[in-house]
Amino acid sequence: MAPELPITEVLRAWEQGDDGALERLLPMVYTELRSIAARHLRAERSGHTLQPTALANEAYLRLRGLGDVPWHDRAHFFAIASRIMRRVLVDHARANLAQKRGAGLPMVQFHDGLQEGVAPAMDAAQLIDLDRALDQLSAEEPRLSRLIELRFFGGLGIEEASALLGCSPRTAKRDWAFARAWLLHRLSGEA
């Protein structure tokens, strides 16, 4: 538990307007940001032009621009960082897809890869489809969408994700099973 307290304190100082806190925060969180970025990129097609360092740096820059965020704790910070990384990758995929219009992209069938810490490899079009599906799920069931983001992209376990969502681990497990099934159904084109 010792690592949580300093990060949370620095986040609170940043939230209260201490600009120096942001500079103190980077060395404390950078390794974990890079680890989250690497998890995101493992789900991408091979030969992706972004590297974990670039994705972590871009996420950090976007985090700096957030302004007044009421930070709860380190897990909340990393969950938001993971969401930002997802946005960066989706923006990158959209730009590439618009440029290439999908020509020559290898198609990888989406399958039941939504397992603990395992993300299936996706091309740009599939990543955009996943993003749209998560947006749709968020409109219908925000907690389920958030749970997928925390577990699938953020790499959080049931205990951590349930704590951030304010529900019991049992509820989170049930939601996880439903959300995975919903997402797989939606992405299979049957919806």
PyRosetta script that sets phi, psi and omega in degrees:
from pyrosetta import init, pose_from_sequence

init()
pose = pose_from_sequence("MAPELPITEVLRAWEQGDDGALERLLPMVYTELRSIAARHLRAERSGHTLQPTALANEAYLRLRGLGDVPWHDRAHFFAIASRIMRRVLVDHARANLAQKRGAGLPMVQFHDGLQEGVAPAMDAAQLIDLDRALDQLSAEEPRLSRLIELRFFGGLGIEEASALLGCSPRTAKRDWAFARAWLLHRLSGEA")
pose.set_psi(1, -20.2)
pose.set_omega(1, -176.5)
pose.set_phi(2, -55.1)
pose.set_psi(2, -40.4)
pose.set_omega(2, -179.2)
pose.set_phi(3, -64.9)
pose.set_psi(3, -24.5)
pose.set_omega(3, -176.3)
pose.set_phi(4, -68.3)
pose.set_psi(4, -42.1)
pose.set_omega(4, -172.7)
pose.set_phi(5, -60.6)
pose.set_psi(5, -51.1)
pose.set_omega(5, -179.2)
pose.set_phi(6, -61.3)
pose.set_psi(6, -41.8)
pose.set_omega(6, -179.9)
pose.set_phi(7, -62.7)
pose.set_psi(7, -44.3)
pose.set_omega(7, 179.6)
pose.set_phi(8, -62.4)
pose.set_psi(8, -41.5)
pose.set_omega(8, 178.4)
pose.set_phi(9, -62.8)
pose.set_psi(9, -42.3)
pose.set_omega(9, 179.9)
pose.set_phi(10, -67.2)
pose.set_psi(10, -39.0)
pose.set_omega(10, 177.0)
pose.set_phi(11, -61.7)
pose.set_psi(11, -42.4)
pose.set_omega(11, 179.5)
pose.set_phi(12, -65.5)
pose.set_psi(12, -38.7)
pose.set_omega(12, 177.8)
pose.set_phi(13, -64.3)
pose.set_psi(13, -41.3)
pose.set_omega(13, 177.6)
pose.set_phi(14, -61.8)
pose.set_psi(14, -44.8)
pose.set_omega(14, -179.7)
pose.set_phi(15, -59.2)
pose.set_psi(15, -32.3)
pose.set_omega(15, -178.3)
pose.set_phi(16, -88.9)
pose.set_psi(16, 8.4)
pose.set_omega(16, 172.4)
pose.set_phi(17, 100.5)
pose.set_psi(17, 5.9)
pose.set_omega(17, 178.9)
pose.set_phi(18, -79.0)
pose.set_psi(18, 99.8)
pose.set_omega(18, -178.2)
pose.set_phi(19, -64.2)
pose.set_psi(19, -29.8)
pose.set_omega(19, 177.8)
pose.set_phi(20, -66.6)
pose.set_psi(20, -24.0)
pose.set_omega(20, 179.6)
pose.set_phi(21, -63.0)
pose.set_psi(21, -37.0)
pose.set_omega(21, 180.0)
pose.set_phi(22, -62.8)
pose.set_psi(22, -38.9)
pose.set_omega(22, 178.3)
pose.set_phi(23, -69.6)
pose.set_psi(23, -33.8)
pose.set_omega(23, 176.6)
pose.set_phi(24, -72.8)
pose.set_psi(24, -26.5)
pose.set_omega(24, -176.4)
pose.set_phi(25, -71.0)
pose.set_psi(25, -40.5)
pose.set_omega(25, -173.8)
pose.set_phi(26, -51.7)
pose.set_psi(26, -52.3)
pose.set_omega(26, -179.0)
pose.set_phi(27, -63.8)
pose.set_psi(27, -25.0)
pose.set_omega(27, -178.1)
pose.set_phi(28, -76.9)
pose.set_psi(28, -28.4)
pose.set_omega(28, -172.6)
pose.set_phi(29, -114.0)
pose.set_psi(29, -10.7)
pose.set_omega(29, -169.7)
pose.set_phi(30, -61.1)
pose.set_psi(30, -42.4)
pose.set_omega(30, -178.8)
pose.set_phi(31, -60.9)
pose.set_psi(31, -43.1)
pose.set_omega(31, 179.5)
pose.set_phi(32, -69.4)
pose.set_psi(32, -37.9)
pose.set_omega(32, 176.2)
pose.set_phi(33, -59.7)
pose.set_psi(33, -43.4)
pose.set_omega(33, 179.6)
pose.set_phi(34, -65.3)
pose.set_psi(34, -37.4)
pose.set_omega(34, 177.7)
pose.set_phi(35, -65.0)
pose.set_psi(35, -42.4)
pose.set_omega(35, 177.1)
pose.set_phi(36, -64.2)
pose.set_psi(36, -41.9)
pose.set_omega(36, 178.2)
pose.set_phi(37, -61.0)
pose.set_psi(37, -42.0)
pose.set_omega(37, 179.0)
pose.set_phi(38, -63.0)
pose.set_psi(38, -39.1)
pose.set_omega(38, 177.3)
pose.set_phi(39, -62.9)
pose.set_psi(39, -43.3)
pose.set_omega(39, 178.2)
pose.set_phi(40, -60.9)
pose.set_psi(40, -44.0)
pose.set_omega(40, -175.7)
pose.set_phi(41, -72.5)
pose.set_psi(41, -23.7)
pose.set_omega(41, 174.7)
pose.set_phi(42, -63.7)
pose.set_psi(42, -24.5)
pose.set_omega(42, 178.9)
pose.set_phi(43, -83.3)
pose.set_psi(43, -8.2)
pose.set_omega(43, -178.7)
pose.set_phi(44, -88.2)
pose.set_psi(44, 165.0)
pose.set_omega(44, 176.7)
pose.set_phi(45, -62.6)
pose.set_psi(45, 155.2)
pose.set_omega(45, 177.4)
pose.set_phi(46, -67.3)
pose.set_psi(46, 151.6)
pose.set_omega(46, -179.9)
pose.set_phi(47, 78.6)
pose.set_psi(47, 17.7)
pose.set_omega(47, 179.3)
pose.set_phi(48, -59.3)
pose.set_psi(48, 141.9)
pose.set_omega(48, -176.5)
pose.set_phi(49, -77.8)
pose.set_psi(49, -20.0)
pose.set_omega(49, 176.4)
pose.set_phi(50, -87.0)
pose.set_psi(50, 142.3)
pose.set_omega(50, 175.8)
pose.set_phi(51, -109.5)
pose.set_psi(51, 159.3)
pose.set_omega(51, -179.6)
pose.set_phi(52, -53.2)
pose.set_psi(52, -39.9)
pose.set_omega(52, -179.8)
pose.set_phi(53, -62.9)
pose.set_psi(53, -45.1)
pose.set_omega(53, -179.9)
pose.set_phi(54, -64.7)
pose.set_psi(54, -41.2)
pose.set_omega(54, 179.5)
pose.set_phi(55, -66.2)
pose.set_psi(55, -42.8)
pose.set_omega(55, 177.7)
pose.set_phi(56, -62.9)
pose.set_psi(56, -42.3)
pose.set_omega(56, 179.6)
pose.set_phi(57, -63.6)
pose.set_psi(57, -44.6)
pose.set_omega(57, 179.7)
pose.set_phi(58, -63.3)
pose.set_psi(58, -41.6)
pose.set_omega(58, 178.5)
pose.set_phi(59, -62.4)
pose.set_psi(59, -42.4)
pose.set_omega(59, -179.3)
pose.set_phi(60, -63.7)
pose.set_psi(60, -41.9)
pose.set_omega(60, 178.1)
pose.set_phi(61, -61.3)
pose.set_psi(61, -41.3)
pose.set_omega(61, 178.8)
pose.set_phi(62, -69.6)
pose.set_psi(62, -35.1)
pose.set_omega(62, 176.3)
pose.set_phi(63, -61.6)
pose.set_psi(63, -39.7)
pose.set_omega(63, 179.5)
pose.set_phi(64, -59.2)
pose.set_psi(64, -33.6)
pose.set_omega(64, -176.9)
pose.set_phi(65, -85.0)
pose.set_psi(65, 0.8)
pose.set_omega(65, -176.7)
pose.set_phi(66, -68.9)
pose.set_psi(66, -31.4)
pose.set_omega(66, 179.1)
pose.set_phi(67, 79.4)
pose.set_psi(67, -125.8)
pose.set_omega(67, -172.7)
pose.set_phi(68, -84.5)
pose.set_psi(68, 86.6)
pose.set_omega(68, 174.9)
pose.set_phi(69, -108.8)
pose.set_psi(69, 127.3)
pose.set_omega(69, 177.0)
pose.set_phi(70, -78.4)
pose.set_psi(70, 91.8)
pose.set_omega(70, -176.3)
pose.set_phi(71, -71.3)
pose.set_psi(71, 129.3)
pose.set_omega(71, 178.7)
pose.set_phi(72, -85.2)
pose.set_psi(72, -49.8)
pose.set_omega(72, -178.2)
pose.set_phi(73, -169.3)
pose.set_psi(73, -173.9)
pose.set_omega(73, -177.2)
pose.set_phi(74, -63.0)
pose.set_psi(74, -39.2)
pose.set_omega(74, -179.7)
pose.set_phi(75, -62.2)
pose.set_psi(75, -39.5)
pose.set_omega(75, 177.8)
pose.set_phi(76, -63.3)
pose.set_psi(76, -43.9)
pose.set_omega(76, 177.9)
pose.set_phi(77, -58.3)
pose.set_psi(77, -48.5)
pose.set_omega(77, -177.6)
pose.set_phi(78, -69.9)
pose.set_psi(78, -30.9)
pose.set_omega(78, 175.9)
pose.set_phi(79, -65.0)
pose.set_psi(79, -42.7)
pose.set_omega(79, 177.9)
pose.set_phi(80, -67.7)
pose.set_psi(80, -39.6)
pose.set_omega(80, 177.3)
pose.set_phi(81, -60.4)
pose.set_psi(81, -41.2)
pose.set_omega(81, 179.1)
pose.set_phi(82, -64.3)
pose.set_psi(82, -40.7)
pose.set_omega(82, 178.3)
pose.set_phi(83, -63.4)
pose.set_psi(83, -40.9)
pose.set_omega(83, 178.4)
pose.set_phi(84, -63.2)
pose.set_psi(84, -41.7)
pose.set_omega(84, 178.4)
pose.set_phi(85, -61.2)
pose.set_psi(85, -40.3)
pose.set_omega(85, 176.4)
pose.set_phi(86, -59.1)
pose.set_psi(86, -44.1)
pose.set_omega(86, 179.5)
pose.set_phi(87, -62.5)
pose.set_psi(87, -41.6)
pose.set_omega(87, 178.8)
pose.set_phi(88, -60.8)
pose.set_psi(88, -45.7)
pose.set_omega(88, -179.0)
pose.set_phi(89, -66.2)
pose.set_psi(89, -38.7)
pose.set_omega(89, 177.9)
pose.set_phi(90, -66.3)
pose.set_psi(90, -43.7)
pose.set_omega(90, 177.2)
pose.set_phi(91, -60.0)
pose.set_psi(91, -42.6)
pose.set_omega(91, 178.5)
pose.set_phi(92, -62.6)
pose.set_psi(92, -43.8)
pose.set_omega(92, 179.7)
pose.set_phi(93, -64.5)
pose.set_psi(93, -42.6)
pose.set_omega(93, 179.0)
pose.set_phi(94, -62.1)
pose.set_psi(94, -42.3)
pose.set_omega(94, 179.4)
pose.set_phi(95, -63.6)
pose.set_psi(95, -43.8)
pose.set_omega(95, 178.8)
pose.set_phi(96, -66.1)
pose.set_psi(96, -40.8)
pose.set_omega(96, -179.2)
pose.set_phi(97, -66.6)
pose.set_psi(97, -39.6)
pose.set_omega(97, 178.1)
pose.set_phi(98, -64.7)
pose.set_psi(98, -37.1)
pose.set_omega(98, -179.1)
pose.set_phi(99, -71.9)
pose.set_psi(99, -44.7)
pose.set_omega(99, -175.2)
pose.set_phi(100, -95.7)
pose.set_psi(100, -18.7)
pose.set_omega(100, -175.9)
pose.set_phi(101, 54.8)
pose.set_psi(101, 32.0)
pose.set_omega(101, 174.0)
pose.set_phi(102, 81.3)
pose.set_psi(102, -2.6)
pose.set_omega(102, -176.3)
pose.set_phi(103, -65.2)
pose.set_psi(103, 126.7)
pose.set_omega(103, 173.9)
pose.set_phi(104, 77.8)
pose.set_psi(104, 3.2)
pose.set_omega(104, 178.8)
pose.set_phi(105, -76.5)
pose.set_psi(105, 131.4)
pose.set_omega(105, 177.1)
pose.set_phi(106, -70.6)
pose.set_psi(106, 137.0)
pose.set_omega(106, -179.9)
pose.set_phi(107, -95.7)
pose.set_psi(107, 128.6)
pose.set_omega(107, 176.8)
pose.set_phi(108, -113.3)
pose.set_psi(108, 123.9)
pose.set_omega(108, 179.8)
pose.set_phi(109, -68.0)
pose.set_psi(109, 132.6)
pose.set_omega(109, 176.5)
pose.set_phi(110, -77.1)
pose.set_psi(110, 130.5)
pose.set_omega(110, 178.8)
pose.set_phi(111, -133.3)
pose.set_psi(111, -173.1)
pose.set_omega(111, -175.0)
pose.set_phi(112, -73.2)
pose.set_psi(112, 64.7)
pose.set_omega(112, 177.8)
pose.set_phi(113, -95.7)
pose.set_psi(113, 0.9)
pose.set_omega(113, 179.5)
pose.set_phi(114, -78.0)
pose.set_psi(114, 65.4)
pose.set_omega(114, 178.3)
pose.set_phi(115, -113.9)
pose.set_psi(115, 172.8)
pose.set_omega(115, -178.4)
pose.set_phi(116, -47.5)
pose.set_psi(116, 108.8)
pose.set_omega(116, 173.1)
pose.set_phi(117, 67.1)
pose.set_psi(117, 13.3)
pose.set_omega(117, -179.1)
pose.set_phi(118, -118.2)
pose.set_psi(118, 117.0)
pose.set_omega(118, 179.0)
pose.set_phi(119, -111.9)
pose.set_psi(119, 128.8)
pose.set_omega(119, 178.9)
pose.set_phi(120, -69.3)
pose.set_psi(120, 149.1)
pose.set_omega(120, 177.2)
pose.set_phi(121, -67.6)
pose.set_psi(121, 135.9)
pose.set_omega(121, -177.8)
pose.set_phi(122, -133.6)
pose.set_psi(122, 146.8)
pose.set_omega(122, 172.4)
pose.set_phi(123, -89.0)
pose.set_psi(123, -179.7)
pose.set_omega(123, -174.7)
pose.set_phi(124, -59.1)
pose.set_psi(124, -44.8)
pose.set_omega(124, -178.2)
pose.set_phi(125, -64.2)
pose.set_psi(125, -40.0)
pose.set_omega(125, 179.3)
pose.set_phi(126, -67.2)
pose.set_psi(126, -37.4)
pose.set_omega(126, 178.1)
pose.set_phi(127, -64.6)
pose.set_psi(127, -40.7)
pose.set_omega(127, 177.5)
pose.set_phi(128, -65.1)
pose.set_psi(128, -41.2)
pose.set_omega(128, 176.0)
pose.set_phi(129, -61.0)
pose.set_psi(129, -42.9)
pose.set_omega(129, 178.1)
pose.set_phi(130, -61.6)
pose.set_psi(130, -43.5)
pose.set_omega(130, 179.3)
pose.set_phi(131, -62.1)
pose.set_psi(131, -43.8)
pose.set_omega(131, 178.4)
pose.set_phi(132, -62.9)
pose.set_psi(132, -42.3)
pose.set_omega(132, 179.3)
pose.set_phi(133, -62.4)
pose.set_psi(133, -42.5)
pose.set_omega(133, 178.8)
pose.set_phi(134, -66.1)
pose.set_psi(134, -36.1)
pose.set_omega(134, 176.0)
pose.set_phi(135, -64.1)
pose.set_psi(135, -41.6)
pose.set_omega(135, 178.5)
pose.set_phi(136, -65.2)
pose.set_psi(136, -45.0)
pose.set_omega(136, 178.6)
pose.set_phi(137, -61.9)
pose.set_psi(137, -38.5)
pose.set_omega(137, 179.4)
pose.set_phi(138, -62.8)
pose.set_psi(138, -37.0)
pose.set_omega(138, 178.6)
pose.set_phi(139, -68.2)
pose.set_psi(139, -34.4)
pose.set_omega(139, -178.1)
pose.set_phi(140, -88.4)
pose.set_psi(140, -44.8)
pose.set_omega(140, -175.1)
pose.set_phi(141, -141.2)
pose.set_psi(141, 81.6)
pose.set_omega(141, -175.2)
pose.set_phi(142, -55.7)
pose.set_psi(142, -38.3)
pose.set_omega(142, -178.2)
pose.set_phi(143, -65.0)
pose.set_psi(143, -38.1)
pose.set_omega(143, 179.6)
pose.set_phi(144, -66.6)
pose.set_psi(144, -42.0)
pose.set_omega(144, 178.1)
pose.set_phi(145, -62.6)
pose.set_psi(145, -43.6)
pose.set_omega(145, 179.7)
pose.set_phi(146, -63.4)
pose.set_psi(146, -39.3)
pose.set_omega(146, 178.8)
pose.set_phi(147, -62.4)
pose.set_psi(147, -42.4)
pose.set_omega(147, 177.7)
pose.set_phi(148, -62.6)
pose.set_psi(148, -44.8)
pose.set_omega(148, 178.6)
pose.set_phi(149, -59.0)
pose.set_psi(149, -45.6)
pose.set_omega(149, -177.4)
pose.set_phi(150, -66.1)
pose.set_psi(150, -41.3)
pose.set_omega(150, -175.4)
pose.set_phi(151, -85.6)
pose.set_psi(151, -50.2)
pose.set_omega(151, -173.4)
pose.set_phi(152, -72.9)
pose.set_psi(152, -48.1)
pose.set_omega(152, -177.4)
pose.set_phi(153, -93.4)
pose.set_psi(153, -38.6)
pose.set_omega(153, -177.1)
pose.set_phi(154, -84.0)
pose.set_psi(154, -17.1)
pose.set_omega(154, 178.8)
pose.set_phi(155, 72.9)
pose.set_psi(155, 17.6)
pose.set_omega(155, -179.8)
pose.set_phi(156, -78.3)
pose.set_psi(156, 149.8)
pose.set_omega(156, 174.8)
pose.set_phi(157, -80.5)
pose.set_psi(157, 173.3)
pose.set_omega(157, 180.0)
pose.set_phi(158, -58.3)
pose.set_psi(158, -44.3)
pose.set_omega(158, -177.7)
pose.set_phi(159, -60.5)
pose.set_psi(159, -49.0)
pose.set_omega(159, -179.0)
pose.set_phi(160, -65.0)
pose.set_psi(160, -44.8)
pose.set_omega(160, -178.2)
pose.set_phi(161, -64.5)
pose.set_psi(161, -42.9)
pose.set_omega(161, -179.4)
pose.set_phi(162, -64.1)
pose.set_psi(162, -36.9)
pose.set_omega(162, 177.8)
pose.set_phi(163, -63.4)
pose.set_psi(163, -43.2)
pose.set_omega(163, 179.0)
pose.set_phi(164, -67.1)
pose.set_psi(164, -33.0)
pose.set_omega(164, -178.2)
pose.set_phi(165, -85.9)
pose.set_psi(165, -11.2)
pose.set_omega(165, 179.4)
pose.set_phi(166, 73.0)
pose.set_psi(166, 34.7)
pose.set_omega(166, 177.6)
pose.set_phi(167, -131.7)
pose.set_psi(167, 170.4)
pose.set_omega(167, -179.8)
pose.set_phi(168, -76.2)
pose.set_psi(168, 155.5)
pose.set_omega(168, 175.6)
pose.set_phi(169, -57.9)
pose.set_psi(169, -35.0)
pose.set_omega(169, 178.8)
pose.set_phi(170, -63.4)
pose.set_psi(170, -43.6)
pose.set_omega(170, 177.1)
pose.set_phi(171, -64.2)
pose.set_psi(171, -41.8)
pose.set_omega(171, 179.7)
pose.set_phi(172, -62.7)
pose.set_psi(172, -39.8)
pose.set_omega(172, 177.7)
pose.set_phi(173, -63.1)
pose.set_psi(173, -43.3)
pose.set_omega(173, 178.8)
pose.set_phi(174, -64.8)
pose.set_psi(174, -44.6)
pose.set_omega(174, 178.0)
pose.set_phi(175, -62.5)
pose.set_psi(175, -39.2)
pose.set_omega(175, 180.0)
pose.set_phi(176, -60.4)
pose.set_psi(176, -46.0)
pose.set_omega(176, 179.5)
pose.set_phi(177, -62.3)
pose.set_psi(177, -44.5)
pose.set_omega(177, 179.6)
pose.set_phi(178, -66.1)
pose.set_psi(178, -46.0)
pose.set_omega(178, -177.4)
pose.set_phi(179, -62.1)
pose.set_psi(179, -41.7)
pose.set_omega(179, 177.8)
pose.set_phi(180, -61.2)
pose.set_psi(180, -46.2)
pose.set_omega(180, -179.7)
pose.set_phi(181, -63.5)
pose.set_psi(181, -42.8)
pose.set_omega(181, 179.3)
pose.set_phi(182, -61.1)
pose.set_psi(182, -46.6)
pose.set_omega(182, -177.3)
pose.set_phi(183, -66.3)
pose.set_psi(183, -43.5)
pose.set_omega(183, 178.2)
pose.set_phi(184, -61.9)
pose.set_psi(184, -41.4)
pose.set_omega(184, 177.5)
pose.set_phi(185, -63.4)
pose.set_psi(185, -45.5)
pose.set_omega(185, -178.9)
pose.set_phi(186, -62.9)
pose.set_psi(186, -41.5)
pose.set_omega(186, -176.9)
pose.set_phi(187, -80.2)
pose.set_psi(187, -16.4)
pose.set_omega(187, 178.6)
pose.set_phi(188, -77.1)
pose.set_psi(188, -8.6)
pose.set_omega(188, 177.7)
pose.set_phi(189, 89.1)
pose.set_psi(189, 4.4)
pose.set_omega(189, -179.3)
pose.set_phi(190, -85.6)
pose.set_psi(190, -12.4)
pose.set_omega(190, -176.4)
pose.set_phi(191, -79.5)
pose.dump_pdb("model.pdb")
